[in-house]
Amino acid sequence: MVIREQQLYENLKTKYIGLGNTDTTREEWMDNVYRDTYANMVMHNPELHHLSIVLNKPQLLTRMSMIEKMVQPVQGQKQQKP
């Protein structure tokens, strides 16, 4: 049973890069989670529509802010390194 679970995990790792590997740091993993979440919100119109209503912004501006937030974790990490 353990071997089957390991094979399934290896298959998922090749399919979904965001799962990372043993060398993936916590920060890299969190960046992947944030990017995936924002990408999901941008790609699904009902979610984007709901979010734009909640934020009281036009849908286009909400989409643009989500796309900008997808890049921010990477920029913040690069600025911290010497």
C-alpha positions in Angstrom: 0.0 0.0 0.0 2.8 2.4 0.8 4.5 1.8 -2.5 1.2 2.6 -4.3 0.9 5.9 -2.4 4.5 6.8 -3.2 3.8 6.1 -6.9 0.7 8.2 -6.8 2.6 11.0 -5.1 5.3 10.9 -7.7 2.7 11.0 -10.5 1.1 14.0 -8.9 4.4 15.8 -8.5 5.1 15.5 -12.3 1.6 16.7 -13.1 1.4 19.6 -10.6 4.7 21.4 -10.3 3.4 23.4 -7.3 3.7 20.4 -5.0 7.5 20.9 -4.9 10.1 18.4 -3.8 12.4 17.8 -0.9 14.5 20.9 -1.8 11.5 23.3 -1.9 11.5 25.9 0.8 8.5 27.0 2.7 8.6 30.4 1.0 8.7 28.8 -2.5 5.8 26.6 -1.6 3.8 29.5 -0.3 4.5 31.5 -3.4 3.2 28.7 -5.5 0.0 28.5 -3.4 -0.5 32.3 -3.7 0.0 32.2 -7.5 -2.3 29.3 -7.9 -5.0 31.0 -5.9 -4.8 34.3 -7.8 -4.7 32.4 -11.1 -7.8 30.5 -10.2 -9.6 33.7 -9.3 -8.6 35.4 -12.5 -9.5 32.4 -14.7 -13.0 31.7 -13.3 -15.4 34.5 -14.2 -18.0 33.8 -11.5 -15.3 34.0 -8.7 -13.9 37.2 -10.3 -17.3 38.7 -10.6 -18.1 37.9 -6.9 -14.8 39.3 -5.8 -15.2 42.5 -7.8 -18.6 43.0 -6.2 -17.2 42.5 -2.7 -14.3 44.9 -3.4 -16.6 47.3 -5.1 -14.3 47.6 -8.1 -14.8 47.0 -11.8 -14.1 43.5 -12.9 -11.2 44.6 -15.1 -9.5 46.4 -12.3 -10.0 43.4 -10.0 -8.5 41.1 -12.6 -5.5 43.4 -13.1 -4.8 43.6 -9.3 -4.9 39.8 -9.0 -2.4 39.5 -11.9 -0.1 42.0 -10.2 -0.4 40.1 -6.9 0.7 37.0 -8.7 4.1 38.6 -9.3 4.6 40.3 -6.0 5.7 37.3 -3.9 8.6 36.7 -6.3 9.6 40.4 -6.3 9.5 40.5 -2.5 11.8 37.5 -2.3 14.3 38.9 -4.7 14.6 42.2 -2.8 15.3 40.4 0.5 18.3 38.5 -0.9 21.7 40.4 -0.8 
